[in-house]
């Protein structure tokens, strides 16, 4: 089954959009999927936050000063705020509503800056316990950022710099020794190394997403015409029936196609099917969905504001498919190859399954064929009401 795309909305603020961008030319769907990986792991977010909260609590116990008290309170409030944001966005995605991401991404940067500030305060306290535990915790958080945020390398690097570089910058001033500038340079080199690592992880993940997307496309699309295949059709039909609302199904079958295959060969038949698929796609409204079941059978899902036009569109389809087709040498005499089209039209009823609706349309198609072809027949209607449009 095709995996639905999460309804996260790409950031609107230009700086955040740039940070979340993977730096690759990717379709919007894949960009959203990459963004979703940043916002889906609540457990890792909580573990990272709790790790530094523990250090801040130790600092408050050992040094009950306003700076550490404010630091602890701010970190607790930020964690609660981020959890509320994640819960709201998760609920919106589950309901299929757009979920904004600007504040979520901005809060991640704010948290990274807070980690950097906490590490500096702990180190500057002169307490050997805090001077050891705070940098160790910060380094553990950095590893979590790399493994959690590789979907957005720029964001990951920005968070790493905010966490790590403040300590490296303060060391020469804290000790008054220029030799500690080596630590500052190492911090810059560390940022470069982490950037390369996150980019490499990102590229690997993108390759996996692209391969998965291609597998899903092959599983749900007809390789000859590019239309949805039976699997894709049944997925779309099931989803639309579940949402409710009016839905019509048009079951199409070409008249005279077997003669083309028998007389001109399968290559000519395939060429004809491709051109017919193009005619169908060009004739139906943009919001409708066309599919090829196999052979010379096509199905159209008629939904949306123009679904009540199914009968009129069926008539136009029959006329459009009559157009002559150039399918090779046999069709280059100026006349081309012609085929006809018969259509069965069925309307979805409450509680109807995809198979039942397809069977209704198929039965209507059988009546259209039996009545002389080149016409559209309605499901559950007497044959005398079938509308001849050829």
N, C-alpha and C positions, 0 to 999 in steps of 0.2 A: 504493500500500500504506500502511496506517495506521502512522504512526511510533510505536514503543513509547515509553512514558513511562519515563525513567530512574528507577532504583530508589533515588535519593538520599532520605534520611530528613530531614524537617524538623527543625531544631534543637530539642532538648528544654529547654535552659536558657532561661528566660523572657527575659533580656536579649538573648541571641543570636537568639531567635525574633523578638523585636521588631525588631532591626536588620535581619534578613533579610526581614521582611515588606514587601511593596511598598506597603502602605497602601491596598489595593484589595480589594473583596469578590470574590475569585476562587476557582474550584474548586481543590481540593487538587492536581489533576493539573497545572494551570497554575503553581501555586506551586512545585511540584517542578521544572518545566521552567525557570522563572526562576532557581531556585537552581542548577540544572545549569550555567547560563551562567557563574556565578561560579567554577566548579570545573573547567571544561573546557579552559581555555587555559593550558597549562603553559608555552608559549613566552613569552608576555607576562610571566608571573610570573618566569621565570628572567631575562629581559632587564632587568626593573626591579631585581631583586636584584643582578645582576652590575654594573649601572651604579653603584650605591652602593658595592658591594664594591671597585670600582676606586678610588673616592675614598678609601675607608677604607685601602686598601693604600698609596696615595700618602701619606696622613697618617702611617701607620706608618713609611714610608721616611724622610719628612722629620722626623718627630717620634716616635722609637721609645720612647714613654712607655706606662706601664701602661694608661692610659685608652683609648688608641687600639688597643693590642694586645687588650684585653678586648672592645672594640667589634667589631673585625674577627673575633675568634674566635666571639663570640656570633652575629654575622650569618651566618657560615658554617654554624654548627650549626643555626640556625633555618632556613636555606635547605634544608639536607639533611633536616631533620625534615619540612618542608612537602612536599618532593618524595616522601618515603616515604609520607606521608599520602595525597597525590594518587594515587600508584601503587596503593596498597591500595584506595582508594575506587574508582578506575577499574576495577580487577580485579573488585571486588564488583559493580559496575554491569554489567560485561560478562557476568558469570555470573548476573545477575538477582537477586543477593542485596541486602538492604538495606545502604546505605552511610551510616554516621553522618557528620554534618557539623559537630557542635559544635566539635570540636578544630580542624578546618580553618578555620572562621570565626574562632575565637579566635586562631589563629596569624596570620591576616591582620591582625588588630588589633595583635597584638604586633609584627609587622614594621613596621607604620605608625608605632607609637610609637618603634621603634628608628631609623627614618629621621629622625624629628623630633629624637631625641637626637643622632644622628650629625651632623646639620646644625648643631645648637647647639654641639657640641664643636669642630667644624671652624671655625666662625665665631669662637668664643671663643679659639681658638689664636693669633689675631693674624697668622697666615700669610696673606698676600694671595692666594696660589694657592688655598688651601683656602676662603678667604672668598668667592671667586668661584665655584669649581667646585662646592662643596657645595650652595649654594642653587640654582644652575642645574640640577644633577642632581635635586634634590628637586622642582623645578617640573616637570621632565620626567616624573617619577614620578607627580605629581598628574594630569597629562593622561592617563596610562595608567590610573589608578584610575577616572577619569570614564568613559573609553571601555570599560573592562573590567567595571566593577561597577555599571553603571546598572540592572541587573536588581534591585538592592537599594539604592535611593537612600539610605536611612538608614545602611546600612553604608558606602557610598561617602563620605558626608559625615563620618562618624565617622573614617574613615581619613584624609581630607583634613585634618581638624582636628588629628589626631595628628601628621601630617607637617609641616604648615605653621605652626600657631599657636605652637609652642614658640619658634621663631626670632623671630617678631613680638613675643612677650612678653618675650624677653630683651634686645632692642635698647635699650630705655630704661635698663635696669640696666647693660648693658655700656658704654654711652657716657655714662651719667649725665646725659642730656639729655632733658627732657620732650617735646621736639619729636618724638622717635622714637615717642611714643605714637600718632602718626599712622599709623605702620606697623602698630601693634597694631589700630587701628580698621579699617585696610584689610584686615588679615587676617580680621577678623570679617565684613566686607562680602564678601570673597572667598569665605568659607565659605557665605554666604547665596546668592551668585551661582551657585556650584557646585551647591548644593542644588537651585536652580531648574532648572539645566541637566540634572542627573541625573534629576530627576522628569520633565522633558519627554521625555528619551530613553526613560525607563522606560515612559511612557504610550504612546509610539509603538510600542515593542517589544511591549507587551501587546496593542495593537490588531492587530499583525501575527500574534501567537500566536492571538488569538481568531478572526481571519479564517481562519487555517490550520486551526484546529480545526473551524470551521463547514464549510469545504470538505471536510475529511475525513469529517465526519458526513454531509454530503450524498452523498458518494461511496460510503458504506458503509451507508446506512440508507434504508429505503423511505419516501418522503415521505407516503404515505397512512396507513400503520399505525404508523410509528415503529420498526418492527422492523428488524433487519439485512436488507440486500438480498442479491442473489446475490454481489456483490463482497465484502461483509462476511462473508457465510457462508463463502466459499471461503478467505478469510484466516484466519478462526477455525478452520476445519476443518484447514487445512494446519498451523497452529500446534499444534493438539491432537494430530494424527497424528505430528508431529515429536517431541513430548514423550513419546509412547508411552502405554501403559496402555489399559485397556478403554474403548471408545467405541462408542455405538450411535447410529444415525441414523434418525430417523423422517421419512418423506416423506408429507405430508398433502395430500389433494385433496378439495375440497368436492363433495358429490353434490347435484345439482339447482341449482347456482349459475347455470348458463347460462339456466335458465328465469326466474330472478329478473331477470337483466340484460335478457332479451328482453321480458319482460312489464311490468316496472316501470321499466326504464331504468337507465342506468349510475350515476346519482346514488344510487339505491336500492342497487345492487350495491356501490358504494363504501362506503355506510353499513353494509351488512352485513359487508363485509370488515373494517372497523374494529372492529366488535363481536365478530366471530369472533377477531380477533387478541387482543382483550382477554380473551376466554374462554381462549384457549390460554395466554397469559401467566399467568393466574390459576390454571391447572390444573397446569402443570408445576412441578417443584422450582425453587427460586430459582437454583441453580447451573447449570441448563441454559440453553441459548441457543436462542431462537426466531428464525426468519427467514422472510421472504416472498420467494419466487423470482419471483413475477409472477402475474398473473391470480388464480386461486383456489388456488394451490399454496403450501404452507408447508413448512418443514423445521425439525426440532428436533435439536440436538446434545445427546445425553444423556451427560453425563460426571459425574465426581465420585463420592461415596460411594453415591449412589442410582441409578447408571447401570443396575444389574441390575433395576431396577423398570420398565424401558422398556416391557415388555409390559403391565404393570398400568396404567401411566400412559396408554398408547395406548387401553386400554379406557375409562378415565375420560374421555379427550379425546373419544372418539366419543359418549359419553353427554352430555358438557357442551355440545358443539357443536350437539346436537339442540334445545337450548333455543330457544323462539321469539324472534324479533328484531323490534324496532320500527324499521322503515326508512322511515317516512313515512306518508302517508295510507293506503296499502295495508296497513300493519301496525298501524293504530290501531283495528281492529275487536275488539280484545280477544284475538285469537288469535295475532297476529304472523305473521312469515314464518319458516318452518323449512327447514333444509337438513340434509343428512347428511354423513358424513365417512368416507373410506377412507384407510387408512394402510399404508405399506410400511415394514418394519423390517429394518435391516441392521446387522451388527456389523463393526467394523473388524478386519481381519486384519493381521499384521505385514507391513510393506512396501507396504501398500495406499495408493494415491494418493487425493487428494480426489475426483477425477473418477470413479475406479473405485468408491469407496464410494457416491457419489451415484447412480451407475448401478445398483448393486446394490439400493439402496433404491427406486429408480424402477421396476425390474423387479418387485420385490415389490409395489409399489403397483398395477402393471398387473394382477398376479394377483388382488389383492384386488378390483379393479374387475370383472374378468372373472368372479369367483366370486359376484357379486351385490351388491357395494358394501356400505357400512356395516360394514366388518370390517377387521381387521389381518392382513396376511400377512407371513410371515417370509422373508427372502432365503434362497435356496439350500435351501428346504424344499419338499417335495412339496405340491401344492395341498390334499391331504386333511388336512394338518396346520395349515392356516390356521385361525385361531381366530375364529369368528363371535362378535361381541360386541354386535351391534345387535339 
